[in-house]
Amino acid sequence: MKNTRRQFLIMSAAGAATLSLNNLAQAQAMVAETDPQAQALGYKADTTKVDTKKYPKHAAAQRCDNCALWQAKGAAAAGGCSLFAGKQVAAAGWCSAWAKKAG
């Protein structure tokens, strides 16, 4: 009986931890354009709003969701970026670190 109860408690704790981590991942804040790192990289949540005089290498087709640093899967409206740990960027966004996704 003790083994069954112990196994139940361990599995319950593991399940609760998994749910908490999933909720945390879904509740990540968006990167603000006013964030110092975002400003340093010229991040815009909408690639069409990029100052092309300041960033002449920017092209309209460059978006966060087709960048090598994009970490979301599928057609998400927002996702992780390896430059902004713990925060999400807009799929339609852009920054000066944009790099073409391989493949």
Backbone as JSON Lines, residues from 0, in Angstrom:
{"i":0,"aa":"M","n":[0.81,-1.19,0.0],"ca":[0.0,0.0,0.0],"c":[0.86,1.26,0.0]}
{"i":1,"aa":"K","n":[1.99,1.25,0.74],"ca":[2.86,2.42,0.79],"c":[3.45,2.74,-0.58]}
{"i":2,"aa":"N","n":[3.87,1.72,-1.31],"ca":[4.43,1.96,-2.64],"c":[3.41,2.61,-3.56]}
{"i":3,"aa":"T","n":[2.18,2.17,-3.51],"ca":[1.14,2.74,-4.36],"c":[0.89,4.19,-3.99]}
{"i":4,"aa":"R","n":[0.8,4.49,-2.72],"ca":[0.58,5.87,-2.27],"c":[1.78,6.74,-2.64]}
{"i":5,"aa":"R","n":[2.99,6.22,-2.42],"ca":[4.21,6.98,-2.75],"c":[4.26,7.25,-4.25]}
{"i":6,"aa":"Q","n":[3.96,6.23,-5.06],"ca":[3.97,6.41,-6.51],"c":[2.93,7.45,-6.92]}
{"i":7,"aa":"F","n":[1.75,7.41,-6.3],"ca":[0.7,8.37,-6.6],"c":[1.16,9.79,-6.29]}
{"i":8,"aa":"L","n":[1.78,10.0,-5.14],"ca":[2.25,11.33,-4.76],"c":[3.34,11.84,-5.7]}
{"i":9,"aa":"I","n":[4.25,10.95,-6.07],"ca":[5.32,11.35,-7.0],"c":[4.74,11.72,-8.35]}
{"i":10,"aa":"M","n":[3.84,10.91,-8.85],"ca":[3.23,11.19,-10.16],"c":[2.39,12.46,-10.11]}
{"i":11,"aa":"S","n":[1.7,12.7,-9.01],"ca":[0.89,13.91,-8.86],"c":[1.77,15.15,-8.87]}
{"i":12,"aa":"A","n":[2.89,15.09,-8.14],"ca":[3.81,16.21,-8.09],"c":[4.42,16.48,-9.47]}
{"i":13,"aa":"A","n":[4.79,15.42,-10.17],"ca":[5.35,15.57,-11.51],"c":[4.33,16.18,-12.47]}
{"i":14,"aa":"G","n":[3.1,15.74,-12.37],"ca":[2.04,16.28,-13.23],"c":[1.78,17.75,-12.94]}
{"i":15,"aa":"A","n":[1.75,18.13,-11.67],"ca":[1.54,19.53,-11.3],"c":[2.69,20.4,-11.79]}
{"i":16,"aa":"A","n":[3.9,19.91,-11.69],"ca":[5.06,20.66,-12.16],"c":[5.0,20.85,-13.67]}
{"i":17,"aa":"T","n":[4.6,19.83,-14.39],"ca":[4.48,19.92,-15.84],"c":[3.43,20.96,-16.23]}
{"i":18,"aa":"L","n":[2.29,20.94,-15.57],"ca":[1.24,21.93,-15.86],"c":[1.72,23.34,-15.57]}
{"i":19,"aa":"S","n":[2.44,23.53,-14.48],"ca":[2.95,24.84,-14.13],"c":[3.93,25.35,-15.18]}
{"i":20,"aa":"L","n":[4.83,24.47,-15.64],"ca":[5.78,24.87,-16.67],"c":[5.09,25.2,-17.98]}
{"i":21,"aa":"N","n":[4.06,24.43,-18.34],"ca":[3.32,24.72,-19.57],"c":[2.63,26.06,-19.47]}
{"i":22,"aa":"N","n":[2.01,26.36,-18.34],"ca":[1.34,27.64,-18.16],"c":[2.34,28.79,-18.18]}
{"i":23,"aa":"L","n":[3.52,28.59,-17.59],"ca":[4.54,29.62,-17.59],"c":[5.0,29.9,-19.02]}
{"i":24,"aa":"A","n":[5.21,28.87,-19.81],"ca":[5.65,29.05,-21.19],"c":[4.61,29.79,-22.01]}
{"i":25,"aa":"Q","n":[3.33,29.5,-21.76],"ca":[2.27,30.16,-22.51],"c":[2.08,31.6,-22.07]}
{"i":26,"aa":"A","n":[2.47,31.93,-20.84],"ca":[2.23,33.26,-20.29],"c":[3.43,34.18,-20.44]}
{"i":27,"aa":"Q","n":[4.4,33.83,-21.26],"ca":[5.57,34.68,-21.44],"c":[5.15,36.04,-21.99]}
{"i":28,"aa":"A","n":[5.76,37.06,-21.46],"ca":[5.47,38.41,-21.9],"c":[6.07,38.66,-23.29]}
{"i":29,"aa":"M","n":[5.45,39.57,-23.98],"ca":[5.96,39.99,-25.29],"c":[7.1,40.99,-25.06]}
{"i":30,"aa":"V","n":[8.05,41.0,-25.94],"ca":[9.12,41.99,-25.9],"c":[8.52,43.33,-26.29]}
{"i":31,"aa":"A","n":[8.79,44.34,-25.5],"ca":[8.32,45.69,-25.81],"c":[9.36,46.36,-26.72]}
{"i":32,"aa":"E","n":[8.89,47.15,-27.66],"ca":[9.81,47.87,-28.54],"c":[10.65,48.86,-27.75]}
{"i":33,"aa":"T","n":[10.2,49.22,-26.56],"ca":[10.93,50.15,-25.71],"c":[11.96,49.47,-24.82]}
{"i":34,"aa":"D","n":[11.99,48.13,-24.81],"ca":[12.98,47.38,-24.05],"c":[14.38,47.78,-24.57]}
{"i":35,"aa":"P","n":[15.33,48.04,-23.66],"ca":[16.66,48.47,-24.11],"c":[17.33,47.54,-25.13]}
{"i":36,"aa":"Q","n":[17.21,46.24,-24.93],"ca":[17.8,45.3,-25.89],"c":[17.06,45.36,-27.22]}
{"i":37,"aa":"A","n":[15.74,45.49,-27.17],"ca":[14.95,45.59,-28.39],"c":[15.33,46.87,-29.16]}
{"i":38,"aa":"Q","n":[15.51,47.95,-28.44],"ca":[15.9,49.2,-29.09],"c":[17.27,49.09,-29.72]}
{"i":39,"aa":"A","n":[18.2,48.45,-29.02],"ca":[19.56,48.29,-29.54],"c":[19.57,47.47,-30.83]}
{"i":40,"aa":"L","n":[18.61,46.54,-30.96],"ca":[18.54,45.69,-32.16],"c":[17.55,46.23,-33.2]}
{"i":41,"aa":"G","n":[16.91,47.36,-32.91],"ca":[15.95,47.93,-33.85],"c":[14.68,47.1,-33.97]}
{"i":42,"aa":"Y","n":[14.32,46.34,-32.92],"ca":[13.14,45.47,-32.98],"c":[11.86,46.26,-33.19]}
{"i":43,"aa":"K","n":[11.06,45.79,-34.11],"ca":[9.71,46.3,-34.34],"c":[8.78,45.1,-34.39]}
{"i":44,"aa":"A","n":[7.63,45.21,-33.77],"ca":[6.65,44.12,-33.76],"c":[6.01,43.94,-35.13]}
{"i":45,"aa":"D","n":[6.15,44.93,-36.0],"ca":[5.61,44.89,-37.36],"c":[6.73,45.25,-38.33]}
{"i":46,"aa":"T","n":[7.14,44.29,-39.13],"ca":[8.27,44.51,-40.05],"c":[8.04,45.67,-41.02]}
{"i":47,"aa":"T","n":[6.79,46.02,-41.29],"ca":[6.51,47.13,-42.21],"c":[6.78,48.49,-41.57]}
{"i":48,"aa":"K","n":[7.02,48.51,-40.26],"ca":[7.28,49.77,-39.54],"c":[8.77,50.05,-39.33]}
{"i":49,"aa":"V","n":[9.64,49.21,-39.89],"ca":[11.08,49.37,-39.72],"c":[11.56,50.59,-40.5]}
{"i":50,"aa":"D","n":[12.43,51.38,-39.88],"ca":[13.02,52.56,-40.52],"c":[14.08,52.08,-41.51]}
{"i":51,"aa":"T","n":[13.75,52.07,-42.78],"ca":[14.66,51.53,-43.79],"c":[15.86,52.45,-44.04]}
{"i":52,"aa":"K","n":[15.78,53.7,-43.63],"ca":[16.95,54.59,-43.74],"c":[17.98,54.19,-42.69]}
{"i":53,"aa":"K","n":[17.51,53.83,-41.51],"ca":[18.4,53.42,-40.43],"c":[18.89,51.98,-40.64]}
{"i":54,"aa":"Y","n":[18.04,51.15,-41.24],"ca":[18.36,49.73,-41.49],"c":[18.19,49.43,-42.98]}
{"i":55,"aa":"P","n":[19.11,49.87,-43.82],"ca":[18.97,49.7,-45.27],"c":[18.97,48.25,-45.75]}
{"i":56,"aa":"K","n":[19.48,47.33,-44.95],"ca":[19.5,45.92,-45.36],"c":[18.17,45.23,-45.09]}
{"i":57,"aa":"H","n":[17.23,45.93,-44.43],"ca":[15.92,45.34,-44.15],"c":[15.15,45.13,-45.45]}
{"i":58,"aa":"A","n":[14.46,44.02,-45.55],"ca":[13.58,43.73,-46.68],"c":[12.21,43.36,-46.13]}
{"i":59,"aa":"A","n":[11.17,43.72,-46.84],"ca":[9.8,43.5,-46.38],"c":[9.51,42.03,-46.08]}
{"i":60,"aa":"A","n":[10.16,41.12,-46.76],"ca":[9.91,39.69,-46.56],"c":[10.57,39.15,-45.29]}
{"i":61,"aa":"Q","n":[11.45,39.92,-44.69],"ca":[12.12,39.49,-43.47],"c":[11.2,39.66,-42.28]}
{"i":62,"aa":"R","n":[10.9,38.56,-41.62],"ca":[10.01,38.55,-40.45],"c":[10.61,37.62,-39.41]}
{"i":63,"aa":"C","n":[10.23,37.83,-38.17],"ca":[10.73,36.96,-37.1],"c":[10.43,35.49,-37.38]}
{"i":64,"aa":"D","n":[9.25,35.2,-37.92],"ca":[8.88,33.8,-38.12],"c":[9.61,33.11,-39.27]}
{"i":65,"aa":"N","n":[10.44,33.85,-40.03],"ca":[11.28,33.19,-41.03],"c":[12.76,33.46,-40.76]}
{"i":66,"aa":"C","n":[13.05,33.75,-39.5],"ca":[14.42,34.0,-39.04],"c":[14.98,32.74,-38.39]}
{"i":67,"aa":"A","n":[16.26,32.54,-38.5],"ca":[16.93,31.38,-37.89],"c":[16.84,31.39,-36.36]}
{"i":68,"aa":"L","n":[16.59,32.53,-35.76],"ca":[16.52,32.64,-34.3],"c":[15.13,32.37,-33.74]}
{"i":69,"aa":"W","n":[14.13,32.24,-34.61],"ca":[12.73,31.99,-34.22],"c":[12.62,30.62,-33.6]}
{"i":70,"aa":"Q","n":[11.91,30.51,-32.47],"ca":[11.84,29.24,-31.75],"c":[10.44,28.63,-31.7]}
{"i":71,"aa":"A","n":[9.45,29.27,-32.25],"ca":[8.09,28.7,-32.21],"c":[7.92,27.69,-33.33]}
{"i":72,"aa":"K","n":[6.95,26.82,-33.16],"ca":[6.63,25.84,-34.19],"c":[5.26,26.16,-34.78]}
{"i":73,"aa":"G","n":[5.11,25.85,-36.05],"ca":[3.82,26.08,-36.7],"c":[3.59,27.54,-37.01]}
{"i":74,"aa":"A","n":[2.34,27.88,-37.19],"ca":[1.96,29.25,-37.58],"c":[1.54,30.07,-36.37]}
{"i":75,"aa":"A","n":[2.42,30.22,-35.4],"ca":[2.12,30.98,-34.19],"c":[2.2,32.48,-34.46]}
{"i":76,"aa":"A","n":[1.38,33.26,-33.77],"ca":[1.4,34.71,-33.9],"c":[2.58,35.32,-33.15]}
{"i":77,"aa":"A","n":[3.1,34.58,-32.19],"ca":[4.25,35.02,-31.41],"c":[5.04,33.8,-30.99]}
{"i":78,"aa":"G","n":[6.31,34.01,-30.7],"ca":[7.13,32.89,-30.28],"c":[8.43,33.35,-29.67]}
{"i":79,"aa":"G","n":[9.18,32.42,-29.21],"ca":[10.46,32.72,-28.59],"c":[11.52,33.09,-29.59]}
{"i":80,"aa":"C","n":[12.5,33.83,-29.1],"ca":[13.66,34.2,-29.9],"c":[14.87,34.0,-29.01]}
{"i":81,"aa":"S","n":[15.92,33.43,-29.55],"ca":[17.1,33.17,-28.72],"c":[17.77,34.45,-28.23]}
{"i":82,"aa":"L","n":[17.43,35.59,-28.79],"ca":[18.0,36.86,-28.32],"c":[17.25,37.44,-27.13]}
{"i":83,"aa":"F","n":[15.99,37.07,-26.97],"ca":[15.14,37.64,-25.92],"c":[14.66,36.52,-25.0]}
{"i":84,"aa":"A","n":[15.54,36.02,-24.17],"ca":[15.22,34.9,-23.28],"c":[14.04,35.23,-22.36]}
{"i":85,"aa":"G","n":[13.08,34.31,-22.31],"ca":[11.94,34.47,-21.43],"c":[10.85,35.37,-21.96]}
{"i":86,"aa":"K","n":[11.02,35.9,-23.16],"ca":[10.01,36.77,-23.76],"c":[9.72,36.29,-25.17]}
{"i":87,"aa":"Q","n":[8.59,36.74,-25.67],"ca":[8.2,36.37,-27.03],"c":[8.29,37.57,-27.95]}
{"i":88,"aa":"V","n":[8.47,37.3,-29.22],"ca":[8.46,38.32,-30.26],"c":[7.31,38.04,-31.2]}
{"i":89,"aa":"A","n":[6.86,39.06,-31.88],"ca":[5.77,38.92,-32.83],"c":[6.27,38.19,-34.08]}
{"i":90,"aa":"A","n":[5.46,37.29,-34.6],"ca":[5.83,36.57,-35.82],"c":[6.09,37.54,-36.97]}
{"i":91,"aa":"A","n":[5.33,38.63,-37.02],"ca":[5.46,39.62,-38.08],"c":[6.51,40.68,-37.74]}
{"i":92,"aa":"G","n":[7.27,40.47,-36.67],"ca":[8.27,41.45,-36.25],"c":[9.58,41.31,-37.0]}
{"i":93,"aa":"W","n":[10.54,42.15,-36.6],"ca":[11.86,42.17,-37.22],"c":[12.85,42.83,-36.28]}
{"i":94,"aa":"C","n":[14.13,42.41,-36.36],"ca":[15.22,43.13,-35.7],"c":[16.45,43.01,-36.58]}
{"i":95,"aa":"S","n":[17.47,43.8,-36.27],"ca":[18.66,43.85,-37.1],"c":[19.49,42.56,-37.06]}
{"i":96,"aa":"A","n":[19.17,41.66,-36.15],"ca":[19.88,40.37,-36.09],"c":[19.23,39.32,-36.98]}
{"i":97,"aa":"W","n":[18.22,39.7,-37.76],"ca":[17.51,38.75,-38.62],"c":[18.51,37.97,-39.47]}
{"i":98,"aa":"A","n":[18.34,36.67,-39.51],"ca":[19.18,35.79,-40.32],"c":[18.26,34.77,-41.0]}
{"i":99,"aa":"K","n":[18.48,34.56,-42.28],"ca":[17.64,33.64,-43.04],"c":[17.68,32.24,-42.45]}
{"i":100,"aa":"K","n":[16.48,31.69,-42.27],"ca":[16.34,30.33,-41.75],"c":[16.81,29.35,-42.81]}
{"i":101,"aa":"A","n":[17.61,28.39,-42.41],"ca":[18.11,27.39,-43.34],"c":[16.99,26.46,-43.77]}
{"i":102,"aa":"G","n":[17.03,26.02,-44.99],"ca":[16.07,25.04,-45.48],"c":[14.93,25.67,-46.05]}
